[in-house]
Amino acid sequence: MNLGILTLRISLPGCASLKEKRQRMRGMHQRYGRNPAVAVCESAERERLETSEWTFAVVGQTVPEVESLCSEIEDRVQRTVDGRVMDASREML
């Protein structure tokens, strides 16, 4: 079993309130938490309005499988979130 940690730092330009931030980031848990191979949480920047950091723990049988799923998550976040991924880091354990 292989474990990958994907951390995404997302810029939310023009975000004026925590309520707006939650609305723009809504659905992250539902979208990615449905997959039994993925755990997701908002890991930092919880009180900052224009930034959000999310961490995904991804498990799989092989390293390429984990890396593929991490790439899929990163691509999907970039397409679906009303913001811009500023930084993405990966760590294989």
C-alpha positions as CSV (number, residue, x, y, z in Angstrom):
1,M,0.0,0.0,0.0
2,N,1.3,3.5,-1.0
3,L,0.3,6.8,0.5
4,G,0.5,10.2,-1.2
5,I,-0.1,13.5,0.4
6,L,-1.3,16.3,-1.9
7,T,-1.5,19.8,-0.5
8,L,-3.0,22.6,-2.6
9,R,-2.9,26.3,-1.7
10,I,-5.7,28.1,-3.4
11,S,-6.0,31.9,-4.0
12,L,-9.5,33.3,-3.8
13,P,-9.1,36.8,-5.1
14,G,-11.8,39.3,-4.1
15,C,-13.2,37.1,-1.3
16,A,-14.8,39.5,1.1
17,S,-16.0,37.3,4.0
18,L,-15.6,33.8,5.5
19,K,-19.1,33.0,4.3
20,E,-18.1,33.8,0.7
21,K,-15.0,31.7,1.2
22,R,-17.0,28.7,2.4
23,Q,-19.4,29.2,-0.6
24,R,-16.6,29.2,-3.1
25,M,-14.9,26.1,-1.5
26,R,-18.2,24.3,-0.9
27,G,-18.3,20.7,-1.9
28,M,-14.6,19.8,-1.5
29,H,-15.4,17.2,1.2
30,Q,-18.3,15.8,-0.8
31,R,-16.6,15.7,-4.1
32,Y,-13.4,14.0,-3.0
33,G,-14.4,12.3,0.2
34,R,-16.7,9.9,-1.7
35,N,-13.7,8.0,-3.0
36,P,-12.6,5.5,-0.4
37,A,-9.0,6.0,-1.5
38,V,-9.1,9.7,-0.6
39,A,-9.3,11.7,2.7
40,V,-9.6,15.5,2.5
41,C,-9.5,18.4,4.9
42,E,-8.9,22.1,5.0
43,S,-5.5,22.0,6.6
44,A,-4.5,25.7,6.9
45,E,-5.5,29.3,6.2
46,R,-8.9,28.8,7.7
47,E,-9.4,32.4,8.9
48,R,-7.7,34.1,5.9
49,L,-10.2,35.3,3.4
50,E,-8.3,35.2,0.1
51,T,-6.4,31.9,0.7
52,S,-7.3,28.4,1.4
53,E,-5.1,25.3,1.9
54,W,-6.5,21.8,1.4
55,T,-4.7,18.5,2.0
56,F,-5.6,15.2,0.4
57,A,-4.4,11.8,1.6
58,V,-4.5,9.3,-1.2
59,V,-3.9,5.6,-1.0
60,G,-3.3,3.0,-3.7
61,Q,-1.7,-0.3,-4.6
62,T,1.1,1.3,-6.7
63,V,2.9,4.6,-6.7
64,P,1.7,5.4,-10.3
65,E,-1.9,4.8,-9.2
66,V,-1.5,7.3,-6.3
67,E,0.3,9.8,-8.5
68,S,-2.4,9.5,-11.2
69,L,-5.2,10.1,-8.6
70,C,-3.3,13.1,-7.2
71,S,-3.0,14.6,-10.7
72,E,-6.7,14.0,-11.3
73,I,-7.6,15.7,-8.0
74,E,-5.4,18.7,-8.8
75,D,-6.8,19.1,-12.3
76,R,-10.4,18.8,-11.1
77,V,-9.8,21.4,-8.4
78,Q,-8.4,23.8,-10.9
79,R,-11.4,23.4,-13.1
80,T,-14.2,23.5,-10.5
81,V,-13.1,25.9,-7.7
82,D,-13.7,29.6,-8.1
83,G,-10.1,30.4,-7.4
84,R,-6.6,29.6,-8.6
85,V,-4.2,26.9,-7.4
86,M,-1.1,28.9,-6.3
87,D,1.0,26.0,-5.1
88,A,0.7,22.2,-5.2
89,S,3.0,19.9,-3.3
90,R,3.2,16.1,-3.2
91,E,4.8,13.7,-0.8
92,M,4.9,10.0,-1.2
93,L,5.1,7.9,2.0
